[in-house]
Amino acid sequence: MDKVYHFLTLASIALYWFLVAGVTLRVVLKRNAVSVSLAWLMVIYILPILGVICYFLFGELNLGRKRADRAKDMFTPFGEWFQSLNECKAHMPETMGAHIYKIDELCNYRMGIPALSGNTLSLLNSPNEILHSIIDDIEQAQSTIRIVFYIWHPGGLADSVASALIQAAKRGVDVKVLLDSAGSPRFFRSHWEKMMRDAGIELIQALEVSPWRIFLRRLDLRQHRKIIVIDNKVAYTGSMNMVDPAYFKRKSGVGQWIDIMVRITGPTVNVLSAIHCWDWEVETGKRELPPQPECLINPHLPQHPIQVVPSGPGMPENLISQVLTLAINQANESVCITTPYFVPSADLLATLKMTAQRGIKVDLIIPLKNDSLMVQWASRAFYGELLEAGVTIHKFYGGLLHTKSVVIDRKFCLVGTVNLDMRSLWLNFEVTLAVDDQEFTEEMHWLQQSYIEQSKEVEYERWEKRPLGYRFLERVFYLFNPLL
């Protein structure tokens, strides 16, 4: 019997080391960013067995075979639809500013999506203003409503939006709603799901969470976009989920969530509609491309070009990260960033430091309190070198600042769903808008300044004197960077 136990022990040890060696080789051959690969190797070695399991669950961008096959088949027809926009009169590269011109070149080359002019934009930053505006537009809908959100949380004005959708469906409007399964569990357990389906609304759970699929695809891959398109004439996107902040996470201890949405009319609406169609087909296999936008441009009016930048499995890798880097590198005077979750890649960290070191004013506004303890500690690991490089860090104390925005030189901005962490830049389905509109950008600038007025600046000298225990926790949570 002792020999059997001895043999089983040796066999278990050999199997474990064979498994670790195999996963190590897989990590190295994947050719991820060096920081990501090293972080995963640390997790695998520090957490025996558990680290290996974590890698299989979260280590690779695995969409699942069925969805991956659909995305592959979709790329050509969607690419042709996007490419056709280059023939549209709304694509006016000769009138674009320098910032968006280079981003137009990049997105056109990698995915065929051009920047389109002839839009109008409205910046909405009050929850009541946002939700009432959405309700008003839904009540005016005549033919179609297309919606995708990460979180739909019942309560308050979010219920009024649901009621408006049900009434729209009952009067014959074709309503399609796509909600992330992990982000919206409370909605799918509520009475609203049945009421919507009974009214004829097509309601789909994106990336459904199931224990049976635990090793078939990456479970923390999420549908993080926020898009509403009504009659292919009006669209919304931004940082706000379909929630009423007065009813959302009230006991989390971080205060009310602070968000923005952008209301858009013009040719860009159809591009956002196409992104919804992409997501819908990935989940359902059903194709329904939107009509081509009307491209009648008045040359005597401001053109307001917008570049839609999507990302996610099946789309060109790192596109949003490239756009972000390209935008920051073009700064001549200032860069101001707001993000709730700040765990940057090595490349983004280097870009921010270099921008500050070449004399550009760089401001980073992040919430004082975060709903993710791991992210809060991991982000602190970057403060020292950012402060030393000349970046100014502002800790916002007016709630959980959830706005995702970048303003360059007060002339050009990026707004959307993208956080400055590996999850948004590398993993999730996201969308951002690159906006070349002086008036809109100025509004975004003044909103960021209001955030700074409700913030406290992190001082380098005081930061360097923080307790040793804090430094230890920062480095420990930093090791879990690939899981954040």
C-alpha positions in Angstrom: 0.0 0.0 0.0 2.9 2.4 0.8 4.3 1.8 -2.7 0.9 2.7 -4.2 0.7 5.9 -2.2 4.3 6.7 -3.1 3.6 6.1 -6.8 0.4 8.2 -6.7 2.3 11.1 -5.0 5.1 11.0 -7.6 2.5 10.8 -10.4 0.6 13.7 -9.0 3.7 15.8 -8.7 4.8 14.9 -12.2 1.3 15.7 -13.6 1.3 19.0 -11.8 4.7 20.1 -13.1 3.8 18.9 -16.6 0.7 21.0 -16.5 2.6 24.0 -15.2 5.2 23.6 -17.9 2.6 23.3 -20.6 0.7 26.4 -19.4 4.0 28.3 -19.1 4.8 27.4 -22.7 1.4 28.4 -23.8 1.7 31.8 -22.1 5.0 32.5 -23.7 3.9 31.4 -27.2 0.8 33.7 -27.1 3.0 36.7 -27.5 1.0 39.0 -25.3 2.5 42.2 -23.8 5.5 41.2 -21.7 3.9 42.7 -18.6 0.7 40.6 -19.1 2.7 37.4 -19.7 4.9 38.0 -16.6 1.9 38.8 -14.5 0.2 35.5 -15.5 3.4 33.5 -14.8 3.5 35.0 -11.3 -0.2 34.1 -10.8 0.5 30.5 -12.0 3.6 30.0 -9.8 2.3 31.8 -6.7 -1.1 30.1 -6.7 -0.5 26.4 -7.3 -3.3 24.7 -9.3 -5.6 27.7 -8.7 -3.4 29.8 -10.9 -3.5 27.3 -13.7 -7.3 27.1 -13.4 -7.5 30.9 -13.5 -5.4 31.0 -16.7 -7.7 28.5 -18.4 -10.8 30.6 -17.4 -9.4 34.1 -17.9 -6.1 33.9 -19.6 -7.0 33.9 -23.3 -9.4 35.8 -25.5 -11.7 32.9 -26.2 -15.1 33.9 -27.5 -16.4 30.4 -27.9 -16.4 28.4 -31.2 -19.9 29.2 -32.4 -19.5 33.0 -31.8 -15.9 33.0 -33.2 -17.1 31.3 -36.4 -19.9 33.8 -36.8 -17.6 36.8 -36.2 -15.2 35.4 -38.8 -18.0 35.0 -41.4 -19.4 38.4 -40.6 -16.2 40.4 -41.1 -16.4 40.5 -44.9 -20.0 41.6 -45.3 -19.8 44.1 -42.5 -16.4 45.3 -43.9 -18.0 45.9 -47.3 -20.8 47.9 -45.6 -18.3 50.0 -43.7 -16.1 50.5 -46.8 -19.0 51.7 -48.8 -19.2 54.7 -46.5 -16.0 56.0 -48.1 -18.2 56.8 -51.1 -20.6 58.8 -49.0 -20.3 62.6 -49.2 -20.2 62.7 -45.4 -16.7 61.4 -45.6 -14.7 64.6 -46.1 -11.1 64.0 -45.1 -10.0 67.3 -46.8 -12.0 69.3 -44.2 -10.9 67.3 -41.1 -8.7 68.6 -38.4 -5.2 67.1 -37.9 -6.2 65.0 -34.9 -9.1 63.1 -36.5 -7.5 62.8 -39.9 -4.9 60.4 -38.7 -7.4 58.4 -36.7 -9.6 58.2 -39.8 -6.6 56.8 -41.7 -6.0 54.2 -39.0 -9.6 53.0 -38.6 -10.2 53.0 -42.4 -7.2 50.9 -43.0 -7.8 48.4 -40.2 -11.6 48.1 -40.3 -12.9 50.2 -43.2 -14.8 52.6 -41.0 -14.3 56.2 -42.1 -15.0 59.4 -40.0 -18.3 60.9 -41.1 -19.3 64.6 -41.0 -22.6 66.3 -40.9 -23.5 65.3 -37.3 -25.0 67.1 -34.4 -23.9 66.2 -30.8 -25.5 67.0 -27.4 -23.5 66.3 -24.2 -25.9 65.1 -21.4 -24.4 64.8 -17.9 -27.4 64.7 -15.6 -29.1 61.3 -15.0 -32.6 62.8 -15.1 -31.7 64.7 -18.3 -30.3 61.6 -19.9 -33.1 59.3 -19.1 -35.9 61.8 -19.9 -34.2 62.5 -23.3 -34.1 58.8 -24.0 -37.8 58.4 -23.0 -38.8 61.3 -25.2 -37.0 59.9 -28.3 -38.5 56.4 -27.7 -42.0 57.9 -27.5 -41.4 59.5 -30.9 -40.0 56.2 -32.5 -41.9 55.1 -35.6 -40.1 52.0 -37.0 -37.1 50.6 -35.1 -35.3 50.8 -31.7 -32.0 49.0 -31.2 -30.4 48.8 -27.7 -27.3 47.2 -26.2 -26.2 47.7 -22.6 -23.9 46.1 -20.1 -26.1 46.8 -17.1 -29.9 47.3 -16.9 -30.8 47.7 -13.3 -34.6 48.1 -12.6 -35.8 51.0 -10.5 -36.6 54.7 -10.9 -36.5 56.2 -14.3 -35.0 53.0 -15.8 -38.4 51.5 -15.3 -39.9 54.4 -17.2 -37.6 53.6 -20.1 -38.8 50.0 -20.0 -42.4 51.2 -20.0 -41.8 53.4 -23.0 -40.2 50.5 -24.9 -43.2 48.3 -24.2 -45.6 51.0 -25.4 -43.5 51.5 -28.5 -43.5 47.7 -29.3 -47.3 47.7 -28.8 -47.8 50.4 -31.4 -45.7 48.4 -33.9 -42.1 49.6 -33.5 -39.6 46.8 -34.0 -37.6 46.7 -30.7 -34.4 44.7 -30.2 -32.6 44.7 -26.8 -29.3 43.0 -26.1 -28.1 43.0 -22.5 -25.0 41.4 -21.0 -25.9 38.4 -19.0 -23.4 39.0 -16.1 -24.1 42.7 -16.0 -27.9 42.5 -15.9 -28.8 39.5 -13.7 -31.3 41.6 -11.6 -33.1 42.6 -14.8 -33.5 39.1 -16.0 -34.9 38.0 -12.6 -37.4 40.9 -12.6 -40.9 41.1 -14.0 -39.7 43.4 -16.8 -38.2 40.5 -18.8 -41.6 38.8 -19.2 -43.4 42.1 -19.8 -41.1 43.0 -22.6 -41.2 39.6 -24.2 -45.0 39.6 -24.0 -45.1 43.0 -25.7 -43.2 41.6 -28.6 -39.7 42.9 -27.8 -36.8 40.7 -28.9 -34.7 40.4 -25.7 -31.4 38.6 -25.8 -28.8 37.8 -23.1 -25.4 38.4 -24.4 -22.6 36.0 -23.5 -24.9 34.0 -21.2 -23.2 32.9 -18.0 -23.5 29.2 -17.4 -21.4 26.6 -15.4 -21.6 24.3 -18.4 -19.6 26.8 -20.5 -16.9 27.4 -17.9 -14.1 26.0 -20.1 -15.7 26.7 -23.5 -15.1 30.5 -23.5 -13.6 33.2 -21.3 -16.3 34.0 -18.7 -15.2 37.5 -17.9 -15.4 38.5 -21.6 -18.3 40.9 -21.5 -20.6 43.0 -23.7 -19.7 46.4 -22.3 -21.1 48.7 -25.1 -23.9 51.2 -24.4 -25.8 52.1 -27.6 -29.3 53.2 -28.3 -30.4 53.8 -32.0 -33.9 55.0 -32.8 -35.3 54.9 -36.3 -31.6 55.2 -37.6 -32.0 58.9 -37.0 -31.0 59.4 -33.3 -28.4 57.6 -31.3 -27.0 57.6 -27.8 -23.7 56.3 -26.5 -21.4 57.0 -23.5 -20.5 55.8 -20.1 -24.0 55.4 -18.5 -25.7 52.0 -18.1 -29.4 51.8 -18.2 -29.8 52.6 -14.5 -31.2 55.4 -12.4 -28.2 56.2 -10.1 -30.5 57.0 -7.2 -31.6 53.3 -7.2 -28.3 51.7 -8.2 -25.7 50.3 -5.8 -26.8 52.6 -3.0 -25.1 50.5 -0.3 -21.7 50.2 -2.0 -20.2 53.1 -0.1 -18.9 54.9 -3.2 -21.6 57.5 -3.6 -23.8 58.0 -6.7 -22.3 57.1 -10.1 -21.4 60.1 -12.3 -21.9 59.5 -16.0 -22.4 61.1 -19.4 -24.2 60.2 -22.6 -23.9 61.8 -26.0 -27.0 62.2 -28.2 -26.2 62.1 -31.9 -28.0 62.8 -35.2 -26.5 62.5 -38.6 -24.6 59.8 -40.6 -22.8 58.5 -37.6 -26.1 57.1 -36.2 -26.1 54.4 -38.9 -22.6 53.4 -38.0 -23.6 52.9 -34.4 -26.6 50.9 -35.7 -24.2 48.7 -37.6 -22.2 48.0 -34.5 -25.5 46.9 -32.8 -26.2 44.7 -35.8 -22.7 43.2 -35.4 -23.4 42.3 -31.7 -26.9 41.0 -32.5 -25.5 38.6 -35.2 -22.7 37.4 -33.0 -25.3 36.3 -30.4 -28.2 35.2 -32.6 -26.7 34.4 -36.0 -29.3 36.8 -37.6 -28.1 39.4 -40.0 -29.8 42.8 -40.4 -27.5 45.5 -41.7 -28.9 49.1 -41.4 -29.5 51.2 -44.4 -26.8 53.5 -45.7 -26.9 56.9 -44.1 -28.2 59.9 -45.9 -25.1 61.8 -47.0 -26.6 65.2 -47.8 -24.1 67.7 -46.3 -24.5 71.4 -46.1 -21.0 72.8 -46.8 -21.9 76.1 -45.1 -22.6 74.5 -41.7 -20.0 73.1 -39.2 -19.3 69.5 -40.2 -18.6 67.9 -36.8 -16.8 64.8 -38.0 -17.0 61.7 -35.8 -15.0 58.5 -36.0 -16.7 55.5 -34.5 -14.1 53.1 -33.0 -15.4 49.7 -31.9 -13.4 46.8 -30.4 -14.0 43.3 -29.3 -13.4 39.7 -30.3 -13.6 39.3 -34.1 -12.7 42.9 -34.7 -9.1 44.2 -35.3 -7.0 43.8 -32.1 -6.1 46.8 -30.0 -7.8 49.3 -32.3 -9.1 51.5 -29.4 -5.8 51.3 -27.7 -4.1 52.4 -30.9 -6.5 55.3 -31.3 -6.0 56.4 -27.7 -2.2 56.3 -28.1 -2.4 58.2 -31.5 -4.6 60.9 -30.0 -2.4 61.4 -26.9 0.8 61.5 -29.0 -0.7 64.4 -31.1 -1.2 66.6 -28.0 0.6 70.0 -28.2 -0.7 71.6 -25.0 -2.9 69.4 -22.8 -4.4 66.0 -22.2 -7.2 65.5 -19.6 -8.5 62.0 -18.9 -11.4 60.7 -16.7 -11.7 57.0 -16.0 -13.2 55.0 -13.1 -10.8 52.1 -13.5 -7.1 52.8 -14.1 -4.9 49.8 -14.6 -3.0 50.8 -17.8 -0.9 48.6 -20.1 2.8 49.1 -20.2 2.5 50.9 -23.5 -0.2 53.3 -22.3 1.7 54.0 -19.1 4.8 54.9 -21.2 2.7 57.1 -23.5 1.3 59.1 -20.5 4.7 59.5 -19.0 6.4 60.6 -22.2 3.6 63.1 -22.9 4.1 64.7 -19.5 7.9 64.6 -19.9 7.7 66.6 -23.2 6.0 69.4 -21.4 2.4 68.7 -22.1 0.0 69.3 -19.2 -1.5 65.8 -18.3 -4.4 65.5 -15.9 -5.8 62.2 -14.7 -9.1 62.3 -12.8 -10.2 59.1 -11.1 -12.6 58.4 -8.2 -11.5 58.6 -4.6 -13.5 55.5 -3.8 -14.0 52.6 -6.2 -16.5 49.7 -6.3 -13.6 47.3 -7.1 -11.2 47.0 -4.2 -8.7 45.2 -6.4 -8.7 47.9 -9.0 -8.4 50.6 -6.4 -5.2 49.1 -5.0 -3.7 48.0 -8.3 -4.1 51.5 -9.8 -2.2 53.0 -6.9 0.8 51.0 -8.0 1.2 53.4 -11.0 0.9 56.7 -9.1 4.6 57.1 -8.1 6.1 57.0 -11.6 3.2 59.0 -13.1 3.7 61.8 -10.5 7.4 61.7 -10.9 7.0 62.1 -14.7 4.8 65.2 -14.2 1.3 63.8 -14.5 -1.2 65.5 -12.2 -3.6 63.0 -10.5 -6.9 64.2 -9.1 -9.0 62.0 -6.7 -12.7 62.8 -7.3 -14.7 62.8 -4.1 -18.2 63.6 -5.5 -19.2 60.0 -6.1 -18.0 57.2 -8.3 -16.8 59.1 -11.4 -17.8 56.7 -14.2 -17.3 59.1 -17.1 -14.8 57.8 -19.7 -13.3 60.8 -21.6 -10.1 62.2 -23.1 -9.8 65.8 -24.1 -6.8 66.8 -26.3 -5.7 70.5 -26.5 -9.3 71.5 -25.8 -9.9 70.9 -29.5 -10.5 67.2 -29.9 -12.0 64.5 -27.6 -12.7 60.8 -27.1 -15.9 59.7 -25.3 -17.5 56.3 -24.9 -17.5 53.1 -22.9 -13.8 52.4 -22.6 -12.0 52.3 -19.2 -8.2 52.6 -19.0 -7.6 49.0 -18.0 -6.7 45.8 -19.8 -10.2 44.6 -19.7 -11.6 47.4 -21.8 -8.5 47.9 -24.1 -7.9 44.2 -24.8 -10.9 42.1 -23.9 -14.5 43.5 -23.9 -16.9 44.6 -26.6 -16.5 48.4 -26.4 -17.1 51.5 -28.5 -15.7 55.0 -28.4 -16.2 58.2 -30.4 -13.4 60.4 -31.7 -15.0 63.8 -32.0 -13.6 66.7 -34.0 -16.0 69.4 -32.8 -14.6 72.5 -31.0 -17.9 73.5 -29.3 -18.6 69.9 -28.0 -15.0 69.5 -26.9 -15.1 72.8 -25.0 -18.3 71.5 -23.2 -16.4 68.3 -22.3 -13.5 70.4 -21.1 -15.6 72.4 -18.7 -17.3 69.3 -17.4 -13.8 67.8 -16.7 -12.9 71.1 -14.9 -16.0 70.7 -12.7 -14.8 67.3 -11.8 -11.4 68.7 -10.9 -13.1 71.2 -8.6 -14.6 68.3 -6.7 -11.2 66.5 -6.5 -8.1 66.5 -4.3 -4.7 66.5 -6.0 -2.3 63.7 -5.1 0.9 65.3 -3.9 4.1 63.5 -4.8 6.0 64.2 -1.5 3.1 63.0 0.6 2.6 60.0 -1.6 6.2 58.9 -1.2 5.7 58.9 2.6 2.7 56.4 2.5 3.0 53.4 4.8 5.0 50.3 3.8 1.9 48.2 4.2 0.1 50.2 1.5 3.1 49.7 -0.8 2.9 45.9 -0.2 -0.8 45.8 -1.0 -0.4 47.8 -4.2 2.2 45.4 -5.5 0.2 42.3 -4.5 -2.9 43.5 -6.3 -0.8 44.7 -9.3 0.2 41.1 -9.8 -3.4 40.4 -10.7 -3.4 43.0 -13.4 -4.4 40.5 -16.1 -7.5 39.6 -14.2 -8.6 43.2 -13.7 
